[in-house]
Amino acid sequence: MIFKVTCPACKSNDEKQVINHYDYVQASKYFCPESRDKNRNLRFAEAIRRLWNQDIGYFLRCRVCTFGFGYPFVGGDEEFYNIVHEQAGYPKNRWEYDNTIDVFFREKPVLKILDIGSGTGNFLDKITCPFKFAMESSESNRKILKKKGFEVYSDPNVLVEQNMESFNYITIFQVLEHIADFESVLYTANRLLSINSCLIISVPDCDAMILQEKLTGYPDIFPNHINKWTPQSLQLVLAKFGFKRELVIEEPPSIRKFFDSVHLKISHKATINGTFAASIYKIKNKSIRILLLLFYALIELPSSMLHYKKLSGSGSFLLKAIKVQKLEKFPD
């Protein structure tokens, strides 16, 4: 099948590489297999079919700029993410939090910071700064952020109107991969940052996500991660919005990353009816289910150890950019 669609990153119209494709029923199983919760799986399937407006979605890659993306190019909406967060919360810590604080903040003190897509504010909790702002779309998360004492916004236009060119740091951790209209986010960041100030972004790496599926069977499925960034494609887009890439840090290898990959292998098998993994998820008692999953992980360890270096390696990257140009209008 030939796809000649416009690349959302570099706007090229040449033929795109088809990495994989999934029907909406198959995709829903990766968010929640039927054996885990049949009702939630059905709601995922209905939400994905509604967002795609077709039965099959395609993972495409631009041959010009290396950007990967889901097609149809539409990200998850509030209904979709409400279902996601029924079974998964926000991590207390991320590797990029410590790198940002230990590397970037030592070079330039934080005077006024905005965290875009703050969740429940776990990163802002870790830093000391008199002026901490959050932009968050979830109403329930905004209530939590306000209780913590942060300045909270949901409307980027109001945020810009009240804080034009006043921030010296903006952070966007594991958010930009979720947003189809990522250009508006970067334009907003340009308008909010003062000149020579810092934009810090972390995202999953496109090549790592392709390797993940190859080694574990578990895809980085959309409409959750609609964008599949590489340092090259992100740098290209940032330049369009007045930023200069200064530094890229890859996620360091870790034993935790390896065991997360083993869990992904088991999660992939749980999408297949009749497997041992699918049977485990049918068990309602959480304690027993966890014990059986740990036992099954031991079974998977020998084959996984053959790929230890790759499975424990980088899965995302952290990029620091500097605002070098003030944009008077949205770039063409």
N, C-alpha and C positions, 0 to 999 in steps of 0.2 A: 504494500500500500504506500502511495506517495503522498506526503504532506508538504504542500507549499503554503505555509502560513507565516505570518509576520512574527519574528522573534520579539518577545516583550522587552528584551534587554537592549539589543543592538539594532532592532527594527529591520534586519535583513529579511528578504522575501524568498530566499532560495529554499531548496528542498531540505527538510529536517530529517535527522536520523530518528528512526523509531526504536527506542530502547526496549519497550515492553508495552503491553496493553492488558486491561482488566475489565471485566464486566462488573456492574454495580453490585451484584450479589456476591461475587468473589471479593471485591474490595471491602464490603461490609464485614466479612469474616475476619479481616486483619485488624479491624477496630474492636470487634467483639465476636468471637466464634459462637455459633448457635449453642454449643455445649455449655458455654459459660452463662449466657443469658439470652434465651431465644427472643424475648420481647425487645431487648436492647439491640440485638442484631437486626431485627426487622426494622426498627426505627432508623438505624444507621443506613440500611439499604434504601429506605424510602427517602431519606434526606439526600443521599448521594445521587439517586436517580433524579430527584428534583433539581439539584444543583447542576448536574451534567446536562439534563434535558435530553438524554440519549442513554442507550444501554451500555455502551463501551467507552472507557476513557483511555487515553494514550499518553505514555511518557515519551516526550520528544526531546531531542537535543540539537541545539544550533551548531552547525559546523563552522560558523564564522567566529563566534565569541565564546563557545563552550557552555553557554547557559542551558540548563535543563528545565523543562516545565511540563505541567500537566495540560492535556488538551481534551475537552474544553478548558480554556484558561479561566477558571473561576475557583476562588478559594471557599473555605467553609464559612458559613454564616453563624449568627448567634444560636439558632436552633441546633445546628450541627455541633458546635462546641459545648453547648449545654449537655449534650449526650456524652461527649468526650469526657467532660469533667465529672460525670457521675462516677467514673471508675478510676480517675487519675487526677491527683492534685498538682501542686507546684513544688518543685524540689527546693529544699532549704538552701542548698548551696550548689554552685556550678563551678567547674574549673576556671571559666572565664571571669568569674567574680574576683577570685584571688589574683589572677594575672592582671586584671584591670587595676586593682588597688595597689598591688606590689610593684607593677612596672609603670603604668601610665600616670597614676596619681602622684607618684614620687617626682615625676618630671615637672608637673604643673599642678599646683594645689587646686582643689575643688572649691570654687567660690559659690557657684549656683549651678545645679545639675537637674536635668530632666531625664527620667527613665521612661521610655516609650514601651507600652505593653508591660506594665509593672507587675501584673498578676496581683499577688497579695503583698508585694513590697519587700520580698526577701533580700534583694540586692540593696535597696535603700536602707534597710535595717542595719546593714553591715558597715555603712560609711558614716563619717562625721562631717557634717556640712550644715551651715546655718539655713541654707535655702534649698530644700529638697522637694522637687515637683514630680508628679506622676501623671502619665496619660494612659487611661485604661478604658476599654469599651464595656467591660462587664459591670453592671450596676452593683451586683453583690460584692465584687472585688473593690469597687470604689468606696463602698461603705467601710470595708476593712481598712483601706488606705487612709480614709479620713479619720478613723478612730486612732490610727497611729500618729496623726498629726501632720501628715503630708499635705501639700497643696495638690489638689486632684482636679484633672480636667478630662472631659470626654470629647469635647468639640475642639478640633485643632484650630479653627478660625478664631474662636474666643481666646485660646491660648496664645496665638500669635498676636492678636490685637493688644493683649495685656502685657506681653513679654517680648516684644520684637527685639531681636539681636541682643539679648541680655544674658544668655547662658554661656558658660565657658566649657561645659561638658553636656553632651547628650549621649545616652547609652540605649542601645536597642539589642537586647539579648534574646536570641532564639525566637525572633518575632517576624523578621522580614521574609522568611520562607513561607509564612502563612498568608501573606497579603498580596493579592493580585494587583492592586493599585499601589504598588510599592513606590512608584514615582511621586505620588502625592506625599507620602511619608518623608521622602528625601527632600522634597521642596520645602515642606514644613520645617525640617531640620535646618535647612539653609537660612530660612527667615528668622529662626529663633537663636541661632548661634552668632556670637560676635565674630569678627574676622580673626583668623589665626587660632580659633578655638577648636575643640576636639569632638569628633563624632566617632563613637566606638560601637562596632557591630559584631555580633557573633551569629553564625548560621551553620547548619549542617553542610558538609562538603559533597558536591554532586558525585565526584568520583568515588568517594567513600561509601555513598549510599548505593551506587551501582555494585560495588564490591560486596557490600553487606548482603544484598539479595542473592548474589552469586554464591556466597559461602554459607548463608543461613537459610535461604529460601524466603526470607521475610523482606518484603519491599518497603521502601519509604513512600508510603501510599499517599495519594492525593484524593480528595481536595484539602487534606490537612496540610501537607507540605507541597503547595502548588508550585513554588519556585525551588529550583535546584542550583544553588550558587557555586561558582568557583571563584578564587581570588581574581582571576582574569576578568570574568564577566562582571563581578561586583565593582572592580576598579573602573571599568568602562562606564558603568552607569553613574558611579559617584562623580566622575569627571564632568559628566553632563550637567550635574547639579551643583557644581562649584566646589568640589572637594578634591584634594590630592591625597592619594594613598601614601601613608608614611611607614606603616609596619604591618606585617601579617604574622600571627603566631598560630601554629597548628596545635590542636589538642594533643597533649602528651600521651604516649602509650600508658596503659594501666591495667592492672589485674582486674579491676572493677569493670573496665570496658570489655575484657575477655568474657567475664561471667554474664554481663549483659547480652553479649552475642550468643552465648549458650542458651540463655532464656529466649532469645529471638528464634533460635532453631526449634525450641520446644513450642513456642507460640505459633510458628508456621505449621508444625505438624498438628496442632490443635485445630487448625482450620479444615482438616481432612477428617471426615466422618469415619468412625470405626477405629481410629488410632488410639494408642494408649494415652497420648496427650489429651485427646478430645474426651476420653473417659474420665480423666482426672478432673477436668473442668466441670463435669457434671456433678461432682461432689459438692454439696452445699456447705458442709462444715469447713470453715476456712483453715483451721489448724491442721486438719487431716489433709486438706488439699495442698497446703504449703509443704508438708512433710513428703507427700508423694512427688511433688514437683522437684524437691531437693534430691530425692532418690533417683528420679528420672534424669536429672542433671548429671549425676554421677555416671549414668549409663552413656550419656552423650560426651562426657569428657575425653575419652581416648581419641575419638575421631576429631573432636574439636582441637585437641592439642597439636594435631598435624598442621593446623593453620594458626597457631598461637600468635605469631608475630603480626599477621594481618588482622586477626580478630581483636587484638589488644591495641591496635594502632589508632591513628587519628580518625575521628568521625566528624569533626567540625573544625572551624577556624575562627580566629578573632582578628578583626581588622581595625586599625586606627587610621583615621583620615583627618585632615586639617581643612577647615574652610578657608579657601584662598580667593574666592570670588563671591561678591554679593549679587544675587539674582534679582533683577527688577521685575521680572515676570516669569511665568512657567515656560521652560525651554521648549522649543519646537521639536 
